[in-house]
Every structure is written in structure tokens, then in C-alpha cells.
Amino acid sequence: MAGERWQDKDARVDDARHTAARLLIEQGLDISVVQEIIGHSQLTTTKRYTHITATLSTDAAARMGRALWG
């Protein structure tokens, strides 16, 4: 069962930070705000935690389309 598989794995704080950073970025928060929430002292660390997702790419393309063609 899926629940049993999850119980076999160790959850890490680092995994939670990656997930939180990605979700916050996808909500449109500025990366410096994400940095503060996650608790990183260096922005470069936060940048390693955030990845370009399909959601972000699609949103960026839609915004560009609206900027160019209304």
C-alpha cells in the first residue's frame, strides 16, 4: 500500500524545504521572500532549492503572450 511505503522512508527537513520553496515560488512569491521563510542566509542556497517547473514555465509563457498580444 502507498501509506506503508511512505512509512518505510525517512522524511527529512531538507525535503520539506524543497517542497515549501517550490510551492511558494509557484504562488508568485519573490525569491527573497522565500529565502526569508525557508531561513537561508544566502540567496544562492534558496536558488538551489527552487526549480523551474512546468507550472512556472507555462505561467511565464502566458504572461509573455499577454504582454505581447494583450
PDB file with SEQRES, HELIX, SHEET and CRYST1 records, atoms N, CA, C and O in Angstrom:
SEQRES   1 A   70  MET ALA GLY GLU ARG TRP GLN ASP LYS ASP ALA ARG VAL          
SEQRES   2 A   70  ASP ASP ALA ARG HIS THR ALA ALA ARG LEU LEU ILE GLU          
SEQRES   3 A   70  GLN GLY LEU ASP ILE SER VAL VAL GLN GLU ILE ILE GLY          
SEQRES   4 A   70  HIS SER GLN LEU THR THR THR LYS ARG TYR THR HIS ILE          
SEQRES   5 A   70  THR ALA THR LEU SER THR ASP ALA ALA ALA ARG MET GLY          
SEQRES   6 A   70  ARG ALA LEU TRP GLY                                          
HELIX    1 AA1 ALA A    2  ASP A    8  1                                   7    
HELIX    2 AA2 VAL A   13  GLU A   26  1                                  14    
HELIX    3 AA3 ILE A   31  ILE A   38  1                                   8    
HELIX    4 AA4 LEU A   43  TYR A   49  1                                   7    
HELIX    5 AA5 ALA A   54  TRP A   69  1                                  16    
CRYST1    1.000    1.000    1.000  90.00  90.00  90.00 P 1           1          
ATOM      1  N   MET A   1       0.830  -1.182   0.000  1.00  0.00           N  
ATOM      2  CA  MET A   1       0.000   0.000   0.000  1.00  0.00           C  
ATOM      3  C   MET A   1       0.879   1.252   0.000  1.00  0.00           C  
ATOM      4  O   MET A   1       2.008   1.229   0.489  1.00  0.00           O  
ATOM      5  N   ALA A   2       0.358   2.317  -0.541  1.00  0.00           N  
ATOM      6  CA  ALA A   2       1.128   3.563  -0.652  1.00  0.00           C  
ATOM      7  C   ALA A   2       1.499   4.102   0.723  1.00  0.00           C  
ATOM      8  O   ALA A   2       2.622   4.567   0.919  1.00  0.00           O  
ATOM      9  N   GLY A   3       0.592   4.048   1.659  1.00  0.00           N  
ATOM     10  CA  GLY A   3       0.873   4.543   3.004  1.00  0.00           C  
ATOM     11  C   GLY A   3       1.989   3.779   3.679  1.00  0.00           C  
ATOM     12  O   GLY A   3       2.806   4.356   4.396  1.00  0.00           O  
ATOM     13  N   GLU A   4       2.020   2.481   3.449  1.00  0.00           N  
ATOM     14  CA  GLU A   4       3.066   1.667   4.037  1.00  0.00           C  
ATOM     15  C   GLU A   4       4.423   2.002   3.442  1.00  0.00           C  
ATOM     16  O   GLU A   4       5.428   2.020   4.152  1.00  0.00           O  
ATOM     17  N   ARG A   5       4.456   2.268   2.141  1.00  0.00           N  
ATOM     18  CA  ARG A   5       5.717   2.649   1.518  1.00  0.00           C  
ATOM     19  C   ARG A   5       6.229   3.950   2.108  1.00  0.00           C  
ATOM     20  O   ARG A   5       7.429   4.084   2.345  1.00  0.00           O  
ATOM     21  N   TRP A   6       5.348   4.911   2.350  1.00  0.00           N  
ATOM     22  CA  TRP A   6       5.756   6.188   2.931  1.00  0.00           C  
ATOM     23  C   TRP A   6       6.345   5.969   4.320  1.00  0.00           C  
ATOM     24  O   TRP A   6       7.326   6.619   4.683  1.00  0.00           O  
ATOM     25  N   GLN A   7       5.765   5.069   5.096  1.00  0.00           N  
ATOM     26  CA  GLN A   7       6.242   4.834   6.448  1.00  0.00           C  
ATOM     27  C   GLN A   7       7.639   4.224   6.445  1.00  0.00           C  
ATOM     28  O   GLN A   7       8.379   4.370   7.418  1.00  0.00           O  
ATOM     29  N   ASP A   8       8.000   3.558   5.385  1.00  0.00           N  
ATOM     30  CA  ASP A   8       9.327   2.950   5.295  1.00  0.00           C  
ATOM     31  C   ASP A   8      10.418   3.981   5.015  1.00  0.00           C  
ATOM     32  O   ASP A   8      11.602   3.687   5.182  1.00  0.00           O  
ATOM     33  N   LYS A   9      10.038   5.177   4.594  1.00  0.00           N  
ATOM     34  CA  LYS A   9      11.013   6.195   4.225  1.00  0.00           C  
ATOM     35  C   LYS A   9      11.152   7.223   5.337  1.00  0.00           C  
ATOM     36  O   LYS A   9      10.195   7.549   6.039  1.00  0.00           O  
ATOM     37  N   ASP A  10      12.360   7.715   5.472  1.00  0.00           N  
ATOM     38  CA  ASP A  10      12.604   8.765   6.446  1.00  0.00           C  
ATOM     39  C   ASP A  10      12.290  10.108   5.814  1.00  0.00           C  
ATOM     40  O   ASP A  10      12.792  10.419   4.734  1.00  0.00           O  
ATOM     41  N   ALA A  11      11.476  10.896   6.466  1.00  0.00           N  
ATOM     42  CA  ALA A  11      11.199  12.251   5.997  1.00  0.00           C  
ATOM     43  C   ALA A  11      12.315  13.152   6.509  1.00  0.00           C  
ATOM     44  O   ALA A  11      12.716  13.069   7.670  1.00  0.00           O  
ATOM     45  N   ARG A  12      12.809  14.010   5.627  1.00  0.00           N  
ATOM     46  CA  ARG A  12      13.894  14.892   6.009  1.00  0.00           C  
ATOM     47  C   ARG A  12      13.415  16.340   5.967  1.00  0.00           C  
ATOM     48  O   ARG A  12      12.560  16.696   5.156  1.00  0.00           O  
ATOM     49  N   VAL A  13      13.967  17.162   6.840  1.00  0.00           N  
ATOM     50  CA  VAL A  13      13.655  18.580   6.847  1.00  0.00           C  
ATOM     51  C   VAL A  13      14.022  19.196   5.503  1.00  0.00           C  
ATOM     52  O   VAL A  13      13.315  20.070   5.001  1.00  0.00           O  
ATOM     53  N   ASP A  14      15.114  18.744   4.930  1.00  0.00           N  
ATOM     54  CA  ASP A  14      15.559  19.248   3.643  1.00  0.00           C  
ATOM     55  C   ASP A  14      14.504  19.020   2.557  1.00  0.00           C  
ATOM     56  O   ASP A  14      14.281  19.890   1.715  1.00  0.00           O  
ATOM     57  N   ASP A  15      13.861  17.860   2.576  1.00  0.00           N  
ATOM     58  CA  ASP A  15      12.803  17.567   1.606  1.00  0.00           C  
ATOM     59  C   ASP A  15      11.636  18.543   1.781  1.00  0.00           C  
ATOM     60  O   ASP A  15      11.075  19.030   0.799  1.00  0.00           O  
ATOM     61  N   ALA A  16      11.282  18.819   3.013  1.00  0.00           N  
ATOM     62  CA  ALA A  16      10.192  19.758   3.289  1.00  0.00           C  
ATOM     63  C   ALA A  16      10.553  21.154   2.803  1.00  0.00           C  
ATOM     64  O   ALA A  16       9.696  21.866   2.280  1.00  0.00           O  
ATOM     65  N   ARG A  17      11.798  21.551   2.966  1.00  0.00           N  
ATOM     66  CA  ARG A  17      12.231  22.867   2.486  1.00  0.00           C  
ATOM     67  C   ARG A  17      12.130  22.962   0.966  1.00  0.00           C  
ATOM     68  O   ARG A  17      11.677  23.976   0.435  1.00  0.00           O  
ATOM     69  N   HIS A  18      12.546  21.923   0.274  1.00  0.00           N  
ATOM     70  CA  HIS A  18      12.448  21.913  -1.189  1.00  0.00           C  
ATOM     71  C   HIS A  18      10.988  22.064  -1.619  1.00  0.00           C  
ATOM     72  O   HIS A  18      10.668  22.863  -2.500  1.00  0.00           O  
ATOM     73  N   THR A  19      10.122  21.298  -0.996  1.00  0.00           N  
ATOM     74  CA  THR A  19       8.704  21.349  -1.338  1.00  0.00           C  
ATOM     75  C   THR A  19       8.128  22.721  -1.038  1.00  0.00           C  
ATOM     76  O   THR A  19       7.420  23.292  -1.868  1.00  0.00           O  
ATOM     77  N   ALA A  20       8.421  23.252   0.131  1.00  0.00           N  
ATOM     78  CA  ALA A  20       7.906  24.573   0.511  1.00  0.00           C  
ATOM     79  C   ALA A  20       8.412  25.651  -0.445  1.00  0.00           C  
ATOM     80  O   ALA A  20       7.642  26.509  -0.876  1.00  0.00           O  
ATOM     81  N   ALA A  21       9.693  25.610  -0.774  1.00  0.00           N  
ATOM     82  CA  ALA A  21      10.264  26.610  -1.672  1.00  0.00           C  
ATOM     83  C   ALA A  21       9.593  26.552  -3.036  1.00  0.00           C  
ATOM     84  O   ALA A  21       9.247  27.591  -3.600  1.00  0.00           O  
ATOM     85  N   ARG A  22       9.407  25.365  -3.565  1.00  0.00           N  
ATOM     86  CA  ARG A  22       8.777  25.222  -4.875  1.00  0.00           C  
ATOM     87  C   ARG A  22       7.342  25.734  -4.853  1.00  0.00           C  
ATOM     88  O   ARG A  22       6.927  26.448  -5.766  1.00  0.00           O  
ATOM     89  N   LEU A  23       6.587  25.380  -3.831  1.00  0.00           N  
ATOM     90  CA  LEU A  23       5.197  25.815  -3.745  1.00  0.00           C  
ATOM     91  C   LEU A  23       5.093  27.328  -3.580  1.00  0.00           C  
ATOM     92  O   LEU A  23       4.212  27.956  -4.168  1.00  0.00           O  
ATOM     93  N   LEU A  24       5.974  27.911  -2.793  1.00  0.00           N  
ATOM     94  CA  LEU A  24       5.952  29.362  -2.595  1.00  0.00           C  
ATOM     95  C   LEU A  24       6.295  30.100  -3.883  1.00  0.00           C  
ATOM     96  O   LEU A  24       5.656  31.098  -4.216  1.00  0.00           O  
ATOM     97  N   ILE A  25       7.292  29.619  -4.603  1.00  0.00           N  
ATOM     98  CA  ILE A  25       7.663  30.227  -5.878  1.00  0.00           C  
ATOM     99  C   ILE A  25       6.508  30.109  -6.864  1.00  0.00           C  
ATOM    100  O   ILE A  25       6.212  31.059  -7.588  1.00  0.00           O  
ATOM    101  N   GLU A  26       5.854  28.951  -6.897  1.00  0.00           N  
ATOM    102  CA  GLU A  26       4.725  28.763  -7.805  1.00  0.00           C  
ATOM    103  C   GLU A  26       3.549  29.663  -7.456  1.00  0.00           C  
ATOM    104  O   GLU A  26       2.713  29.955  -8.312  1.00  0.00           O  
ATOM    105  N   GLN A  27       3.479  30.106  -6.203  1.00  0.00           N  
ATOM    106  CA  GLN A  27       2.419  31.035  -5.798  1.00  0.00           C  
ATOM    107  C   GLN A  27       2.765  32.472  -6.147  1.00  0.00           C  
ATOM    108  O   GLN A  27       1.972  33.383  -5.909  1.00  0.00           O  
ATOM    109  N   GLY A  28       3.934  32.671  -6.703  1.00  0.00           N  
ATOM    110  CA  GLY A  28       4.309  34.010  -7.156  1.00  0.00           C  
ATOM    111  C   GLY A  28       5.101  34.829  -6.156  1.00  0.00           C  
ATOM    112  O   GLY A  28       5.320  36.019  -6.379  1.00  0.00           O  
ATOM    113  N   LEU A  29       5.531  34.232  -5.069  1.00  0.00           N  
ATOM    114  CA  LEU A  29       6.331  34.975  -4.102  1.00  0.00           C  
ATOM    115  C   LEU A  29       7.710  35.259  -4.671  1.00  0.00           C  
ATOM    116  O   LEU A  29       8.292  34.430  -5.370  1.00  0.00           O  
ATOM    117  N   ASP A  30       8.216  36.423  -4.366  1.00  0.00           N  
ATOM    118  CA  ASP A  30       9.573  36.783  -4.759  1.00  0.00           C  
ATOM    119  C   ASP A  30      10.553  35.854  -4.052  1.00  0.00           C  
ATOM    120  O   ASP A  30      10.324  35.451  -2.911  1.00  0.00           O  
ATOM    121  N   ILE A  31      11.630  35.521  -4.726  1.00  0.00           N  
ATOM    122  CA  ILE A  31      12.590  34.561  -4.172  1.00  0.00           C  
ATOM    123  C   ILE A  31      13.208  35.050  -2.861  1.00  0.00           C  
ATOM    124  O   ILE A  31      13.575  34.237  -2.013  1.00  0.00           O  
ATOM    125  N   SER A  32      13.328  36.367  -2.687  1.00  0.00           N  
ATOM    126  CA  SER A  32      13.894  36.868  -1.426  1.00  0.00           C  
ATOM    127  C   SER A  32      12.930  36.638  -0.262  1.00  0.00           C  
ATOM    128  O   SER A  32      13.361  36.457   0.876  1.00  0.00           O  
ATOM    129  N   VAL A  33      11.629  36.644  -0.546  1.00  0.00           N  
ATOM    130  CA  VAL A  33      10.638  36.325   0.489  1.00  0.00           C  
ATOM    131  C   VAL A  33      10.727  34.844   0.838  1.00  0.00           C  
ATOM    132  O   VAL A  33      10.674  34.465   2.007  1.00  0.00           O  
ATOM    133  N   VAL A  34      10.862  34.017  -0.191  1.00  0.00           N  
ATOM    134  CA  VAL A  34      11.022  32.576   0.032  1.00  0.00           C  
ATOM    135  C   VAL A  34      12.275  32.318   0.864  1.00  0.00           C  
ATOM    136  O   VAL A  34      12.264  31.493   1.779  1.00  0.00           O  
ATOM    137  N   GLN A  35      13.345  33.023   0.543  1.00  0.00           N  
ATOM    138  CA  GLN A  35      14.595  32.883   1.297  1.00  0.00           C  
ATOM    139  C   GLN A  35      14.357  33.146   2.784  1.00  0.00           C  
ATOM    140  O   GLN A  35      14.832  32.401   3.640  1.00  0.00           O  
ATOM    141  N   GLU A  36      13.623  34.202   3.073  1.00  0.00           N  
ATOM    142  CA  GLU A  36      13.342  34.553   4.476  1.00  0.00           C  
ATOM    143  C   GLU A  36      12.495  33.481   5.155  1.00  0.00           C  
ATOM    144  O   GLU A  36      12.769  33.096   6.292  1.00  0.00           O  
ATOM    145  N   ILE A  37      11.476  33.006   4.465  1.00  0.00           N  
ATOM    146  CA  ILE A  37      10.586  31.990   5.050  1.00  0.00           C  
ATOM    147  C   ILE A  37      11.329  30.688   5.282  1.00  0.00           C  
ATOM    148  O   ILE A  37      11.175  30.067   6.333  1.00  0.00           O  
ATOM    149  N   ILE A  38      12.134  30.266   4.313  1.00  0.00           N  
ATOM    150  CA  ILE A  38      12.863  29.000   4.421  1.00  0.00           C  
ATOM    151  C   ILE A  38      13.989  29.096   5.449  1.00  0.00           C  
ATOM    152  O   ILE A  38      14.366  28.101   6.066  1.00  0.00           O  
ATOM    153  N   GLY A  39      14.522  30.311   5.624  1.00  0.00           N  
ATOM    154  CA  GLY A  39      15.558  30.508   6.632  1.00  0.00           C  
ATOM    155  C   GLY A  39      16.977  30.412   6.114  1.00  0.00           C  
ATOM    156  O   GLY A  39      17.905  30.149   6.880  1.00  0.00           O  
ATOM    157  N   HIS A  40      17.153  30.623   4.821  1.00  0.00           N  
ATOM    158  CA  HIS A  40      18.501  30.599   4.265  1.00  0.00           C  
ATOM    159  C   HIS A  40      19.171  31.955   4.439  1.00  0.00           C  
ATOM    160  O   HIS A  40      18.528  32.996   4.307  1.00  0.00           O  
ATOM    161  N   SER A  41      20.465  31.936   4.736  1.00  0.00           N  
ATOM    162  CA  SER A  41      21.205  33.192   4.865  1.00  0.00           C  
ATOM    163  C   SER A  41      21.695  33.687   3.506  1.00  0.00           C  
ATOM    164  O   SER A  41      21.955  34.879   3.340  1.00  0.00           O  
ATOM    165  N   GLN A  42      21.821  32.794   2.546  1.00  0.00           N  
ATOM    166  CA  GLN A  42      22.312  33.143   1.214  1.00  0.00           C  
ATOM    167  C   GLN A  42      21.229  32.884   0.163  1.00  0.00           C  
ATOM    168  O   GLN A  42      20.596  31.828   0.156  1.00  0.00           O  
ATOM    169  N   LEU A  43      21.027  33.862  -0.720  1.00  0.00           N  
ATOM    170  CA  LEU A  43      20.045  33.695  -1.794  1.00  0.00           C  
ATOM    171  C   LEU A  43      20.448  32.561  -2.736  1.00  0.00           C  
ATOM    172  O   LEU A  43      19.585  31.885  -3.297  1.00  0.00           O  
ATOM    173  N   THR A  44      21.734  32.354  -2.909  1.00  0.00           N  
ATOM    174  CA  THR A  44      22.198  31.273  -3.788  1.00  0.00           C  
ATOM    175  C   THR A  44      21.733  29.907  -3.287  1.00  0.00           C  
ATOM    176  O   THR A  44      21.472  29.011  -4.089  1.00  0.00           O  
ATOM    177  N   THR A  45      21.629  29.744  -1.982  1.00  0.00           N  
ATOM    178  CA  THR A  45      21.131  28.486  -1.416  1.00  0.00           C  
ATOM    179  C   THR A  45      19.666  28.308  -1.782  1.00  0.00           C  
ATOM    180  O   THR A  45      19.253  27.224  -2.194  1.00  0.00           O  
ATOM    181  N   THR A  46      18.886  29.363  -1.634  1.00  0.00           N  
ATOM    182  CA  THR A  46      17.467  29.294  -1.969  1.00  0.00           C  
ATOM    183  C   THR A  46      17.287  28.983  -3.439  1.00  0.00           C  
ATOM    184  O   THR A  46      16.394  28.217  -3.801  1.00  0.00           O  
ATOM    185  N   LYS A  47      18.114  29.560  -4.292  1.00  0.00           N  
ATOM    186  CA  LYS A  47      18.013  29.297  -5.727  1.00  0.00           C  
ATOM    187  C   LYS A  47      18.239  27.822  -6.034  1.00  0.00           C  
ATOM    188  O   LYS A  47      17.638  27.292  -6.968  1.00  0.00           O  
ATOM    189  N   ARG A  48      19.087  27.153  -5.270  1.00  0.00           N  
ATOM    190  CA  ARG A  48      19.310  25.716  -5.481  1.00  0.00           C  
ATOM    191  C   ARG A  48      18.091  24.901  -5.064  1.00  0.00           C  
ATOM    192  O   ARG A  48      17.878  23.798  -5.568  1.00  0.00           O  
ATOM    193  N   TYR A  49      17.297  25.434  -4.152  1.00  0.00           N  
ATOM    194  CA  TYR A  49      16.105  24.741  -3.675  1.00  0.00           C  
ATOM    195  C   TYR A  49      14.923  24.896  -4.620  1.00  0.00           C  
ATOM    196  O   TYR A  49      14.008  24.072  -4.612  1.00  0.00           O  
ATOM    197  N   THR A  50      14.935  25.937  -5.427  1.00  0.00           N  
ATOM    198  CA  THR A  50      13.810  26.196  -6.318  1.00  0.00           C  
ATOM    199  C   THR A  50      14.184  25.756  -7.727  1.00  0.00           C  
ATOM    200  O   THR A  50      15.300  25.986  -8.193  1.00  0.00           O  
ATOM    201  N   HIS A  51      13.252  25.137  -8.375  1.00  0.00           N  
ATOM    202  CA  HIS A  51      13.479  24.620  -9.718  1.00  0.00           C  
ATOM    203  C   HIS A  51      12.366  25.132 -10.622  1.00  0.00           C  
ATOM    204  O   HIS A  51      11.244  25.367 -10.175  1.00  0.00           O  
ATOM    205  N   ILE A  52      12.690  25.297 -11.884  1.00  0.00           N  
ATOM    206  CA  ILE A  52      11.677  25.701 -12.841  1.00  0.00           C  
ATOM    207  C   ILE A  52      10.775  24.496 -13.095  1.00  0.00           C  
ATOM    208  O   ILE A  52      11.236  23.445 -13.542  1.00  0.00           O  
ATOM    209  N   THR A  53       9.507  24.659 -12.811  1.00  0.00           N  
ATOM    210  CA  THR A  53       8.545  23.580 -13.010  1.00  0.00           C  
ATOM    211  C   THR A  53       7.707  23.870 -14.245  1.00  0.00           C  
ATOM    212  O   THR A  53       7.758  24.969 -14.797  1.00  0.00           O  
ATOM    213  N   ALA A  54       6.944  22.889 -14.669  1.00  0.00           N  
ATOM    214  CA  ALA A  54       6.046  23.076 -15.810  1.00  0.00           C  
ATOM    215  C   ALA A  54       5.056  24.195 -15.517  1.00  0.00           C  
ATOM    216  O   ALA A  54       4.709  24.966 -16.411  1.00  0.00           O  
ATOM    217  N   THR A  55       4.601  24.287 -14.279  1.00  0.00           N  
ATOM    218  CA  THR A  55       3.659  25.339 -13.894  1.00  0.00           C  
ATOM    219  C   THR A  55       4.285  26.708 -14.096  1.00  0.00           C  
ATOM    220  O   THR A  55       3.646  27.605 -14.647  1.00  0.00           O  
ATOM    221  N   LEU A  56       5.521  26.879 -13.660  1.00  0.00           N  
ATOM    222  CA  LEU A  56       6.197  28.166 -13.813  1.00  0.00           C  
ATOM    223  C   LEU A  56       6.457  28.488 -15.275  1.00  0.00           C  
ATOM    224  O   LEU A  56       6.284  29.631 -15.698  1.00  0.00           O  
ATOM    225  N   SER A  57       6.867  27.504 -16.042  1.00  0.00           N  
ATOM    226  CA  SER A  57       7.132  27.727 -17.461  1.00  0.00           C  
ATOM    227  C   SER A  57       5.865  28.118 -18.205  1.00  0.00           C  
ATOM    228  O   SER A  57       5.880  29.038 -19.023  1.00  0.00           O  
ATOM    229  N   THR A  58       4.783  27.431 -17.929  1.00  0.00           N  
ATOM    230  CA  THR A  58       3.506  27.734 -18.573  1.00  0.00           C  
ATOM    231  C   THR A  58       3.033  29.130 -18.192  1.00  0.00           C  
ATOM    232  O   THR A  58       2.559  29.880 -19.045  1.00  0.00           O  
ATOM    233  N   ASP A  59       3.158  29.479 -16.925  1.00  0.00           N  
ATOM    234  CA  ASP A  59       2.754  30.804 -16.470  1.00  0.00           C  
ATOM    235  C   ASP A  59       3.599  31.890 -17.131  1.00  0.00           C  
ATOM    236  O   ASP A  59       3.069  32.918 -17.553  1.00  0.00           O  
ATOM    237  N   ALA A  60       4.898  31.669 -17.223  1.00  0.00           N  
ATOM    238  CA  ALA A  60       5.784  32.648 -17.855  1.00  0.00           C  
ATOM    239  C   ALA A  60       5.418  32.842 -19.323  1.00  0.00           C  
ATOM    240  O   ALA A  60       5.400  33.972 -19.812  1.00  0.00           O  
ATOM    241  N   ALA A  61       5.127  31.759 -20.025  1.00  0.00           N  
ATOM    242  CA  ALA A  61       4.748  31.857 -21.439  1.00  0.00           C  
ATOM    243  C   ALA A  61       3.428  32.607 -21.594  1.00  0.00           C  
ATOM    244  O   ALA A  61       3.283  33.420 -22.506  1.00  0.00           O  
ATOM    245  N   ALA A  62       2.475  32.343 -20.720  1.00  0.00           N  
ATOM    246  CA  ALA A  62       1.184  33.036 -20.784  1.00  0.00           C  
ATOM    247  C   ALA A  62       1.352  34.528 -20.512  1.00  0.00           C  
ATOM    248  O   ALA A  62       0.729  35.358 -21.174  1.00  0.00           O  
ATOM    249  N   ARG A  63       2.183  34.861 -19.550  1.00  0.00           N  
ATOM    250  CA  ARG A  63       2.430  36.281 -19.246  1.00  0.00           C  
ATOM    251  C   ARG A  63       3.101  36.981 -20.420  1.00  0.00           C  
ATOM    252  O   ARG A  63       2.762  38.121 -20.736  1.00  0.00           O  
ATOM    253  N   MET A  64       4.036  36.320 -21.061  1.00  0.00           N  
ATOM    254  CA  MET A  64       4.699  36.903 -22.210  1.00  0.00           C  
ATOM    255  C   MET A  64       3.704  37.119 -23.344  1.00  0.00           C  
ATOM    256  O   MET A  64       3.720  38.158 -24.004  1.00  0.00           O  
ATOM    257  N   GLY A  65       2.845  36.140 -23.564  1.00  0.00           N  
ATOM    258  CA  GLY A  65       1.809  36.267 -24.588  1.00  0.00           C  
ATOM    259  C   GLY A  65       0.895  37.447 -24.327  1.00  0.00           C  
ATOM    260  O   GLY A  65       0.567  38.195 -25.248  1.00  0.00           O  
ATOM    261  N   ARG A  66       0.482  37.621 -23.085  1.00  0.00           N  
ATOM    262  CA  ARG A  66      -0.383  38.768 -22.739  1.00  0.00           C  
ATOM    263  C   ARG A  66       0.361  40.084 -22.924  1.00  0.00           C  
ATOM    264  O   ARG A  66      -0.220  41.066 -23.386  1.00  0.00           O  
ATOM    265  N   ALA A  67       1.638  40.110 -22.569  1.00  0.00           N  
ATOM    266  CA  ALA A  67       2.423  41.344 -22.714  1.00  0.00           C  
ATOM    267  C   ALA A  67       2.596  41.713 -24.178  1.00  0.00           C  
ATOM    268  O   ALA A  67       2.580  42.891 -24.534  1.00  0.00           O  
ATOM    269  N   LEU A  68       2.760  40.708 -25.022  1.00  0.00           N  
ATOM    270  CA  LEU A  68       2.983  40.976 -26.439  1.00  0.00           C  
ATOM    271  C   LEU A  68       1.695  41.221 -27.228  1.00  0.00           C  
ATOM    272  O   LEU A  68       1.635  42.114 -28.073  1.00  0.00           O  
ATOM    273  N   TRP A  69       0.675  40.426 -26.945  1.00  0.00           N  
ATOM    274  CA  TRP A  69      -0.524  40.455 -27.773  1.00  0.00           C  
ATOM    275  C   TRP A  69      -1.802  40.823 -27.035  1.00  0.00           C  
ATOM    276  O   TRP A  69      -2.885  40.835 -27.619  1.00  0.00           O  
ATOM    277  N   GLY A  70      -1.667  41.124 -25.738  1.00  0.00           N  
ATOM    278  CA  GLY A  70      -2.840  41.561 -24.981  1.00  0.00           C  
ATOM    279  C   GLY A  70      -3.668  40.513 -24.460  1.00  0.00           C  
ATOM    280  O   GLY A  70      -4.677  40.789 -23.810  1.00  0.00           O  
TER     281      GLY A  70                                                      
END                                                                             
